[in-house]
Structure formats: structure tokens, C-alpha cells
């Protein structure tokens, strides 16, 4: 893969004890240094106008002023510092780079992966929350739509938390599909099965809130039986993967049981789907708070695109997962 990276993303200082801190990117870089064929690209930061395409101008102005005054606790979880404004624009810009590069033909070993922070999928149009300030995947999707580089974009979010912000941005639109597999009842307690879109966006939101303890077999079954059919029906020009790694069995803030190999298997599964429908693919970093498991997860995605064949799981999905998927398929007529 080709990774987008910007040193400005390290300037977002959340404090020593905050789980979303610069060490996340440092750990990923250390992990990738052990692999062959790793390339890094720089990207221009997003402009204010590009961010305002998905966020309210009043909120963007308020955040800029808050950071200029030195930052602080925006809410109990979301912390800003003097470097947050530039880091957030850089992170959004890396996501734009990934989307544009994919649509320009970067694939296979050159598939783009934006390694930015702060993450984005909880940022709603008019507010920051859940460690997120600008919704990076949404900015990227809107940018390529505005550029005319794509007519339809899909965003698949495998972060353990539901991407409420991404869902909110596109909930009533028919040109962006948002699909998420997440842990039921976890922050921010959104993403119910029956949240399927509104108005022109009806059936362009796909949510699978899996029970705590779901592992590789559950995720693979959900992708195969629900996410893949939804993507095939939507037929996007681009798939953006909101790639959080906090569903890992050793992540400190979730109860899911995905293994490192599970991320390789999901990557391979999604690659087969996009190959079949002729969609470009870009990856955008979201969460993941165990430094070793985060680095290993990113490396697994990289190695899969670099030619490593993942080891198949011999587990079966839980009956609760099968039932939930069947209910979703009926709800969306998949």
C-alpha cells in the first residue's frame, strides 16, 4: 500500500493519559518499518471551504477560535490543543488524497491508506465529539463528488464504534452509502438496525450492531451476507474504508474479539467485492487504542494488499449474528 502521512498530525496534543494520542501514529510507523515496500506520501491539508462542505460554517469558526485561544476540553472526551486546527485540516487532507489517488487508478500494492489523526467518524456537521473534529471520510467523499471524479461513494466503517457523524452527514442523500459494523450499546449508542436513511437516502444507510464478543467469523459473515450485497446494489465508484482497529480482541476499550488475522480476512473480502463491482478503494484511519494491536492491524491490511494470503477462519458465526443479518436483509430487501 501507499500511506499518506503528515507530521502535523502529531501536533494534536491530547495529554499523556488520553487514549487518542500521537503515539498511535508513531506505533503504526514503527510497525510498518518492519515490512517491505512501505511508501509514504504527503498531502496538502484540506481547505476551510472543503471542510465547510460537510460541516456548518459556524461550528468551523467556533473550533478555529477555540484552538486559537489555546484549546482545552471541548467535551469530557474531546481535547484540543494549539496544534489541533492544523492537525485536523491535515488529517482531512490525507483522506482527500486517499480518495483522489484511488480514483486516479492507485490500486493493488499502491492502494492508498490515510494515516491521519485526529480521527473523524464521530464529528457531526455542527459539533466535535468522540475524539473527532472534522469528519475525514465525509470530507473525502464530498470532495470527489464535488470534483466530479465520482458519482457515487460508499463508506464502510469497521471501527468498533458507530460512525454517527458520517451517518448524519449523508443520511438523507442517495449518492453516498454508509455501512457500519459496530458493537451494540457502545459509545455513542447510535447505529440501530432500523436506521436505514431518510427521504432520498432511504436504504443508503446499513447498520449491523453486533453483540459484544463478536469475532472474526461474525464480521466475515456480516460482510458476506449484508455489506457485500448492499455495496453491489449501490454500485459505487469508490469505497472508503473507515478503518478503526478497536474491535481487536486486545484493544483496551472494547469487548469485541476480532483477531489481527481477522483484519486481513476482512481486507481480502472487501477487495474481492470492489474488484467485482469495479470500485476504487481507499482506507482512512479511525480508532484503535492498543498501540501494538493498532500497528499490527494496519500492517495486516498492508500485507494483504502486498500479496500475503490471509489464513481462513474455521469458526462459525454466532446465532445472534445470523439472526441480526437475516433481519437486516429483510429490512433492506437484500
PyMOL commands that set and color helices and strands:
alter all, ss='L'
color gray80, all
select helices_A, chain A and resi 7-11+23-33+48-52+57-68+84-103+108-110+136-147+164-170+199-201+216-234+260-277+291-305+319-332
alter helices_A, ss='H'
color red, helices_A
select strands_A, chain A and resi 2-4+39-41+72-73+79-80+112-114+153-157+176-183+205-210+238-243+280-285
alter strands_A, ss='S'
color yellow, strands_A
deselect
rebuild
show_as cartoon
